[in-house]
Amino acid sequence: MKIVTPPHIAYTQQFTSKINCNLSNSCAQSRTVEELLALPNAEQKWTDFLQRPLSYTSVKGDGQLRSQIAEFAQHQNQLSTQSTSLNADNVITFAGAQEALRAIYQAVLEPNDEVIVFTPNYPSLTAMVGEFGAKLVPIALRQEDGWRLDIERLAEKVSEKTKLIVVNVPHNPTGAILSTRERQQVLEIAKSADCYLLADDVSQPISFSVTDTDSHDSFYGDGSLAHDYLNYDVEYDKTVSVGVMSKAFGLGGVRLGWVVSRHRELLDALLAIKAGASICTSATDECFAQIAFDNTDNIIINNRKLVESNVLQAKQIIESSTVLDWHQPRAGLLALVSVNTDVPIEEWAPDFTNKTGVLILPAFLFGLEGNYFRLGLGQSDMREGLLQLVEYVQAL
């Protein structure tokens, strides 16, 4: 069997010892352990944790943590509390989003099933389709459409063989989103096809306003990217949402992701798959994740403010440059930037990183040809890295 490393990871590994700025980082700004433990209520939770044995944790995940995740999903999607609410029984934790995504594909797919995925995208969303004998049905996003996720084309691609529709909003790597109406249409399309709907929601909490940075004072009050995929008021339940600590929270070293679903058969299958793989998530990671969820407003709001600042700075640099262009992202931590040079990006990007220590991930790593790269908007050193890129490209 030939095992292939995901292309963006294989590319990055060439430069591990040289990178001092990852200009394509898909995560929000990280915190140190000391900074995390300085947050409200963290000290007591950590003190309690130090007294517990490091034995196996629950296969489903810590009960309190799963309740926090359920509440997070409930508020993030502005789901009515007058009907049945999400709870810990709707949640399973995993060792990161990648394990969760693989488990979903394994649980759902059979040979010759069709999976609809928007491209370019996070490479595993397409690569894993073939691993389980299914057929990929891609929908290519187009620059001339502003990288819009085209719902009409989605409806056209659905067939009697469609088993899974994958939607990633905000989209990686373009930053594209779906309107409220479009999100509802996606749900209606999945229901009409009687297929599963996977919402890759890892960056969903990072919505922002680049004109009014005070417009998001309350995290739980913002529902600009809310969807009804997990709503108990909606009859259709073949839906599943994936989240993770690494993206919006900026805690990639806390290897913890999760799935939220109302579909009991799917949850049972995912639990069985996890039991045969990682068995359980790390007790230490669960403790850190609980501290993060105790301080959601603090962490998410601060990360949003940095992203908003970076969007404005990137906008100024790109619009004043003759070598860069973009469709400004609507939300999330990422944007796709085009580089105006006749030299193919695959020929000069490695040299740029070797000379400057600034990593950029060309778009071909995500399934898109052309002179594009993924720009990360969540890091404090974004401006300096982007200016170095402009200087380098101008000299080509």
Buried (B, 14 or more C-beta within 10 A) or exposed (E): EEEEEBBBEEBBEEBEEEBEBBBBBBBBBBBEEEEBBEBEEBEEBBEEBEEEEEEEBBBBBBEEBBBBBBBBBBBBBBBEEEEEBBEBBBBBBBBBBBBBBBBBBBBBBEEEBBBBBBBBBBBBBBBBBEEBEBBBBBBEBEBEEEBBBBBEBBBEBBEEBBBBBBBBBBBBBBBBBBEEEBBBBBBEBBBEBEBBBBBBBBBBBBBBBBEEBEEBEEBBEBBBBBBBBBBBEBEBBBBBBBBBBBBBBBBBBBBBBBBBBBBEEBBEBBBBBBEEEBEBBBBBBBBBBBBBBBBBEEBBBBBBBBBBBBBBBBBEBBEEBEBBBBBBBBBBBBBBBBBEBEEBBEEBBBEBBEEBBBBBBBBBBBBBEEBBBBBBBBBEBBBBBBBBBBEBBEEE
